[in-house]
Amino acid sequence: DLANIDRVEVLKGQGSLLYGRAEPGGIINFVTKQPLDTPYYSLRQQFGSYNHYRTDIDATGPLTANKDLAYRLNFAYQSNDSITQFSGGERVFAAPMLRWKISDKTTSTFKIEYSDITKKADNLLPLNKNGTQQGYQSRSQNLSDPWSFTKDEYVMYSMNTEHKFNDDWSIRHRFNASFGQGTMRTTSATGNVNANGDIRRFFFEQNADGKDYYNNFFNSLELTGKFNTGFMKHTMLLGGDYLRTDARATMGPIFGLGGTNIYNPIHLAQIPAIPSFNTFRYQQPWFGIYAQDQVELPHNVHLLGGLRYDNAETGGDSEYKVFGGSKTINPMVTDDRVSPRGGILWQPLPDLSLYGSYTENFGASNGINAQGGKLPPQTAQQWESGIKTELFDGRFTGSLTYFDLKKQNLPMQACIGCPTQAIGGAESRGLELDVSGEVFPGMKLIGAYSYMPFAKTTKDSVGSDKIGMRLHNAPENSGNIWATYEFQDEDLHGLKLGAGVQAVGRRYIGYNETMRTAGYATLNLMTSQMWKVGNTHVTAQLNADNLLDKTYLGAVYSYQTGMY
């Protein structure tokens, strides 16, 4: 939930290199709301279609006269139905935070975050090869059952401390501990629809005995310093992090659940009882150390280079009771790697920058193959170059980027029940255009466009039939644009109008180009009015999503031979 998120940053190119553990392609950075020294209170109430209700509360301010202690509290509650029968959900979120200014050089923040999200009766419908739904009747059709649900609950404790030695050197420590549990009881259609409308279904249960868990413990320590060597200005970063994951999952499928009919759906009144379930335990301690240096040279040239060393151990056990198997211990396997990264930026004009970067990524072992040996770790490399400009005194920014991303040893199963294998390699390359800012007073624009002509499997250790095939769910063209105008004259002050379009091109589903879904575009509109009542701002806003009532497949995925 985004109730305590101040902003979401998408860092690409040289900006994404400033972080230790990262995926090639960039970083999505969620910046949380922080306690403020000035009291602030906000209440937001939403009402929408399909019984959508949401309440957000945000309160912050100092707790002491000298403002050494300050707090922030975010709370959210949401409930909603859906266009689909039985579907909908409910969520509760709370995040209290305390900031303590220990001294003028040292600050610590303490946060607790609780989230409970329940989704009801997710509806998975099989697709035809042309991407249409098999036996499609209406958008409200649901072949699942009214009791079907998925539930994700977690609590996280965090402490961040930063100490400034002086204006040039500082140290930062971060600690997070999260404890989560996922529960699922769901039925889904599978296979092809017969001529009379019959289709098979299966049942899947997770957290079968109520004892599943997914726990993470994270620690990091970073030292940042600025110094000069001759004509070079350095910003040095030295750091290390440790992440430990412990998980347990119990899963129980029923494949012969019985069928239903798309013209006359049959729904079960009660959750089926599973006779046995599979149990999996997983442990992964992972530590890394990294160093990087950002150097400012004459003539507005900036260099960045760094190395990261990762060492990850993976182990656990599995027990396939559903298939009559016994408990198997998966011995701890160790993978490690040194990954380089680097970048260069040149600013020939105050409002124009050219940059290029290269980064590598390392992932731990993907699991165990049929012979009990470990699969090779997942790796990736990316080259990126681009141009960025700032106009109107920095109020408007735009960038054009070329990227080439390669990944190796992606895990997959070649068939239902087959052991996991590393498929080889995949590559995607193309162009990305991003624009955002204020074009003229009151008129704001944000947009993005991606052109990805190449996104294919380049190596297949399972066979050669998929080499050269388009990757799953990777459109060649996609983009969105949103514009808002806030009236500047006194009579209409506070009135805002906005419109946006999101478009996604044709996507292949799976990895052999046998199925695809059509592209789509949706139109969204908004209007809001803000009033100032004393020292309080009151805003009313109306959003209209998918104004043209477009039927489209917003999310598609493949599982083994089934496409949904």
Secondary structure as the mmCIF struct_conf table of DSSP 4:
data_model
#
loop_
_struct_conf.conf_type_id
_struct_conf.id
_struct_conf.beg_label_comp_id
_struct_conf.beg_label_asym_id
_struct_conf.beg_label_seq_id
_struct_conf.end_label_comp_id
_struct_conf.end_label_asym_id
_struct_conf.end_label_seq_id
TURN_TY1_P TURN_TY1_P1 ALA A 3 ASN A 4
STRN STRN1 ILE A 5 LEU A 11
HELX_RH_3T_P HELX_RH_3T_P1 GLY A 13 LEU A 18
BEND BEND1 TYR A 19 ARG A 21
TURN_TY1_P TURN_TY1_P2 PRO A 24 GLY A 25
STRN STRN2 ILE A 27 THR A 32
BEND BEND2 ASP A 37 THR A 38
STRN STRN3 TYR A 40 GLY A 48
TURN_TY1_P TURN_TY1_P3 SER A 49 ASN A 51
STRN STRN4 HIS A 52 PRO A 62
BEND BEND3 LEU A 63 THR A 64
TURN_TY1_P TURN_TY1_P4 ALA A 65 ASN A 66
BEND BEND4 LYS A 67 ASP A 68
STRN STRN5 LEU A 69 ASP A 81
BEND BEND5 ILE A 83 THR A 84
TURN_TY1_P TURN_TY1_P5 GLN A 85 PHE A 86
STRN STRN6 GLY A 88 LYS A 101
BEND BEND6 SER A 103 LYS A 105
STRN STRN7 THR A 106 LYS A 120
STRN STRN8 LEU A 127 LEU A 127
TURN_TY1_P TURN_TY1_P6 LYS A 129 ASN A 130
BEND BEND7 GLY A 131 GLY A 131
HELX_LH_PP_P HELX_LH_PP_P1 THR A 132 THR A 132
STRN STRN9 GLN A 133 GLN A 133
TURN_TY1_P TURN_TY1_P7 GLN A 134 GLY A 135
TURN_TY1_P TURN_TY1_P8 ARG A 139 SER A 140
BEND BEND8 SER A 144 SER A 144
TURN_TY1_P TURN_TY1_P9 PRO A 146 TRP A 147
STRN STRN10 PHE A 149 LYS A 164
BEND BEND9 PHE A 165 ASP A 168
STRN STRN11 TRP A 169 THR A 190
BEND BEND10 GLY A 191 GLY A 191
HELX_LH_PP_P HELX_LH_PP_P2 ASN A 192 ASN A 194
TURN_TY1_P TURN_TY1_P10 ALA A 195 ASN A 196
BEND BEND11 GLY A 197 GLY A 197
STRN STRN12 ASP A 198 GLN A 206
BEND BEND12 ASN A 207 ASN A 207
TURN_TY1_P TURN_TY1_P11 ALA A 208 ASP A 209
BEND BEND13 GLY A 210 GLY A 210
STRN STRN13 TYR A 213 THR A 229
TURN_TY1_P TURN_TY1_P12 GLY A 230 PHE A 231
STRN STRN14 MET A 232 ILE A 254
BEND BEND14 PHE A 255 PHE A 255
STRN STRN15 THR A 260 ASN A 261
BEND BEND15 ILE A 262 ASN A 264
BEND BEND16 ALA A 269 GLN A 270
HELX_LH_PP_P HELX_LH_PP_P3 ILE A 271 ILE A 274
BEND BEND17 PRO A 275 PRO A 275
STRN STRN16 ASN A 278 LEU A 297
TURN_TY1_P TURN_TY1_P13 PRO A 298 ASN A 300
STRN STRN17 VAL A 301 GLU A 319
HELX_RH_3T_P HELX_RH_3T_P2 LYS A 321 PHE A 323
TURN_TY1_P TURN_TY1_P14 GLY A 324 GLY A 324
STRN STRN18 LYS A 327 LEU A 349
TURN_TY1_P TURN_TY1_P15 PRO A 350 ASP A 351
STRN STRN19 LEU A 352 PHE A 362
STRN STRN20 ILE A 368 ILE A 368
TURN_TY1_P TURN_TY1_P16 ALA A 370 GLN A 371
BEND BEND18 GLY A 372 GLY A 372
HELX_LH_PP_P HELX_LH_PP_P4 GLY A 373 GLY A 373
STRN STRN21 LYS A 374 LYS A 374
HELX_LH_PP_P HELX_LH_PP_P5 LEU A 375 GLN A 378
STRN STRN22 THR A 379 LEU A 391
TURN_TY1_P TURN_TY1_P17 PHE A 392 ARG A 395
STRN STRN23 PHE A 396 GLN A 408
STRN STRN24 PRO A 411 GLN A 413
BEND BEND19 ALA A 414 CYS A 415
TURN_TY1_P TURN_TY1_P18 ILE A 416 GLY A 417
HELX_LH_PP_P HELX_LH_PP_P6 CYS A 418 PRO A 419
STRN STRN25 THR A 420 ALA A 422
STRN STRN26 GLY A 424 PHE A 440
TURN_TY1_P TURN_TY1_P19 PRO A 441 GLY A 442
STRN STRN27 MET A 443 ASP A 460
BEND BEND20 SER A 461 VAL A 462
BEND BEND21 SER A 464 SER A 464
TURN_TY1_P TURN_TY1_P20 ASP A 465 GLY A 468
HELX_LH_PP_P HELX_LH_PP_P7 MET A 469 MET A 469
STRN STRN28 ARG A 470 ARG A 470
HELX_LH_PP_P HELX_LH_PP_P8 LEU A 471 LEU A 471
TURN_TY1_P TURN_TY1_P21 HIS A 472 ASN A 473
BEND BEND22 GLU A 476 GLU A 476
STRN STRN29 ASN A 477 GLU A 486
BEND BEND23 ASP A 489 GLU A 490
TURN_TY1_P TURN_TY1_P22 ASP A 491 GLY A 494
STRN STRN30 LEU A 495 VAL A 504
STRN STRN31 ARG A 507 ILE A 509
BEND BEND24 GLY A 510 THR A 514
STRN STRN32 MET A 515 THR A 517
STRN STRN33 TYR A 520 VAL A 533
TURN_TY1_P TURN_TY1_P23 GLY A 534 ASN A 535
STRN STRN34 THR A 536 ALA A 544
BEND BEND25 ASN A 546 ASN A 546
TURN_TY1_P TURN_TY1_P24 LEU A 547 LEU A 548
BEND BEND26 GLY A 554 GLY A 554
STRN STRN35 SER A 558 TYR A 559
TURN_TY1_P TURN_TY1_P25 GLN A 560 THR A 561
STRN STRN36 GLY A 562 MET A 563
#
